[in-house]
């Protein structure tokens, strides 16, 4: 193979934000790795160790991980794509269906070194297509000056919110009009997106977003709006910004959000703590969506065996620990769950604990047809613009119609 060098102009036209190494394609005996933006420094030591052990060269290129599958569609067939790339797990099913990533041959012993939900998230139709790199899920962030200790139950939190309402402030704020944030309650009360087949795969014909559990959950969420515990401005596209503003202005004691908010809240000078999500009225934990980043091997790679060796190597506990120290991303490696580095860090511990209750976001292509109908139904239901049952029944009907129309073949 020839080494092809991209000029700076071509890099810009392709939307690449950062490049480590100067070639666009690795030569024979070399690997080209696409890493997430601003995350390549987390694997520097692992890459050097791999190069020394296997006497090969690894070239690392950075780009946002959510954009890599789109780039692979173009660069793979053109012969300038990577051997290894990073994908959010909800893109795995689409990548498999489109023939973009290869199945991995991993031993049960190796897979057992990762948390089961993280491995499940990298599995499509019974086959593993990625090695989990990092996990994230939503948690509760609270202002320690307004709420010295995080309530353990939703009912405690709701009672506290009522006291704040009477004082002209807010207790808990959350985007419960979006399925991403509401799902933890829906799932904890018995709802689900897609039910399981007998082999453990997802049955996209079985949609549980309008069953009794889902109805009970959305009715409960509606009470936060009906009781005046949430301001009207946190519904819709601008809701997340409104929540952030109220929290950083210290007008709200707690919010449900993800790790992406930690640094902005710190920069805003909020004295905050982080805790797992509170327990639901039925005694169950919120089963929030789990997001998993994973390393996959491109179908177009001519060095698939070496590429798999690489991603197995860099995910050993010693290198995963270094990656956490550098990037702050939480590795789903069992050997590190109780490591003091993670265990003694409040933010990481909260995310790790909640991740243990979380449900992997469905990675089947049909998941793309869920978001819009589910969000529309939630907005109508929680704000009282439509009966809860009617709204959820309508959402499921629309989801099924879209799946039939788009994925029938």
ZIMO-V85782 format. One record per residue. N is the residue number from 0. RES is the residue in one small letter. PHI is phi as a letter, one per 30 degrees, with the letter a starting at -180 (NA if undefined). Layout:
# ZIMO-V85782
n:res:phi
N:RES:PHI
N:RES:PHI
This chain:
# ZIMO-V85782
n:res:phi
0:x:NA
1:x:d
2:x:d
3:x:c
4:x:c
5:x:d
6:x:d
7:x:d
8:x:d
9:x:d
10:x:e
11:x:d
12:x:d
13:x:d
14:x:i
15:x:d
16:x:c
17:x:a
18:x:b
19:x:c
20:x:j
21:x:c
22:x:c
23:x:c
24:x:b
25:x:d
26:x:d
27:x:e
28:x:i
29:x:c
30:x:b
31:x:c
32:x:c
33:x:c
34:x:c
35:x:d
36:x:d
37:x:i
38:x:b
39:x:d
40:x:d
41:x:d
42:x:c
43:x:e
44:x:d
45:x:d
46:x:d
47:x:d
48:x:d
49:x:d
50:x:e
51:x:d
52:x:d
53:x:c
54:x:h
55:x:b
56:x:c
57:x:c
58:x:c
59:x:c
60:x:b
61:x:c
62:x:a
63:x:e
64:x:d
65:x:d
66:x:c
67:x:d
68:x:d
69:x:d
70:x:d
71:x:d
72:x:e
73:x:c
74:x:d
75:x:d
76:x:d
77:x:d
78:x:i
79:x:b
80:x:d
81:x:d
82:x:d
83:x:b
84:x:b
85:x:c
86:x:b
87:x:d
88:x:d
89:x:d
90:x:c
91:x:d
92:x:e
93:x:d
94:x:d
95:x:d
96:x:e
97:x:d
98:x:i
99:x:c
100:x:b
101:x:c
102:x:d
103:x:c
104:x:c
105:x:b
106:x:d
107:x:e
108:x:d
109:x:d
110:x:d
111:x:d
112:x:d
113:x:c
114:x:d
115:x:d
116:x:e
117:x:d
118:x:d
119:x:e
120:x:d
121:x:c
122:x:c
123:x:b
124:x:h
125:x:i
126:x:c
127:x:d
128:x:c
129:x:a
130:x:c
131:x:d
132:x:c
133:x:a
134:x:b
135:x:b
136:x:a
137:x:d
138:x:b
139:x:c
140:x:c
141:x:b
142:x:d
143:x:d
144:x:d
145:x:c
146:x:b
147:x:e
148:x:b
149:x:d
150:x:d
151:x:d
152:x:b
153:x:d
154:x:d
155:x:d
156:x:d
157:x:d
158:x:d
159:x:d
160:x:d
161:x:d
162:x:d
163:x:d
164:x:e
165:x:d
166:x:c
167:x:i
168:x:b
169:x:b
170:x:d
171:x:c
172:x:b
173:x:a
174:x:d
175:x:d
176:x:c
177:x:b
178:x:d
179:x:e
180:x:d
181:x:d
182:x:d
183:x:e
184:x:d
185:x:e
186:x:d
187:x:d
188:x:c
189:x:j
190:x:d
191:x:a
192:x:d
193:x:b
194:x:d
195:x:d
196:x:d
197:x:d
198:x:c
199:x:j
200:x:d
201:x:d
202:x:c
203:x:d
204:x:d
205:x:c
206:x:c
207:x:c
208:x:c
209:x:b
210:x:d
211:x:d
212:x:d
213:x:d
214:x:d
215:x:d
216:x:d
217:x:d
218:x:d
219:x:d
220:x:d
221:x:e
222:x:d
223:x:d
224:x:d
225:x:d
226:x:d
227:x:i
228:x:d
229:x:c
230:x:d
231:x:d
232:x:d
233:x:c
234:x:c
235:x:j
236:x:d
237:x:c
238:x:d
239:x:d
240:x:d
241:x:d
242:x:d
243:x:e
244:x:d
245:x:d
246:x:d
247:x:d
248:x:d
249:x:i
250:x:c
251:x:b
252:x:d
253:x:a
254:x:b
255:x:c
256:x:a
257:x:c
258:x:e
259:x:d
260:x:c
261:x:e
262:x:d
263:x:e
264:x:d
265:x:d
266:x:d
267:x:d
268:x:i
269:x:d
270:x:d
271:x:c
272:x:b
273:x:b
274:x:b
275:x:e
276:x:d
277:x:d
278:x:d
279:x:d
280:x:e
281:x:d
282:x:i
283:x:c
284:x:d
285:x:d
286:x:c
287:x:d
288:x:d
289:x:c
290:x:c
291:x:b
292:x:d
293:x:b
294:x:d
295:x:b
296:x:c
297:x:d
298:x:d
299:x:d
300:x:d
301:x:c
302:x:b
303:x:d
304:x:d
305:x:d
306:x:d
307:x:d
308:x:e
309:x:d
310:x:d
311:x:d
312:x:d
313:x:d
314:x:c
315:x:d
316:x:e
317:x:d
318:x:d
319:x:d
320:x:d
321:x:d
322:x:d
323:x:d
324:x:d
325:x:d
326:x:c
327:x:i
328:x:d
329:x:d
330:x:d
331:x:d
332:x:c
333:x:e
334:x:d
335:x:c
336:x:e
337:x:c
338:x:d
339:x:e
340:x:e
341:x:c
342:x:d
343:x:c
344:x:c
345:x:e
346:x:d
347:x:d
348:x:d
349:x:d
350:x:d
351:x:d
352:x:d
353:x:d
354:x:d
355:x:d
356:x:c
357:x:d
358:x:c
359:x:e
360:x:e
361:x:e
362:x:c
363:x:d
364:x:e
365:x:d
366:x:d
367:x:d
368:x:c
369:x:d
370:x:e
371:x:d
372:x:d
373:x:d
374:x:d
375:x:d
376:x:d
377:x:d
378:x:d
379:x:d
380:x:d
381:x:d
382:x:c
383:x:i
384:x:d
385:x:b
386:x:e
387:x:e
388:x:d
389:x:d
390:x:d
391:x:d
392:x:d
393:x:d
394:x:d
395:x:d
396:x:d
397:x:d
398:x:d
399:x:d
400:x:d
401:x:d
402:x:d
403:x:d
404:x:d
405:x:c
406:x:c
407:x:e
408:x:c
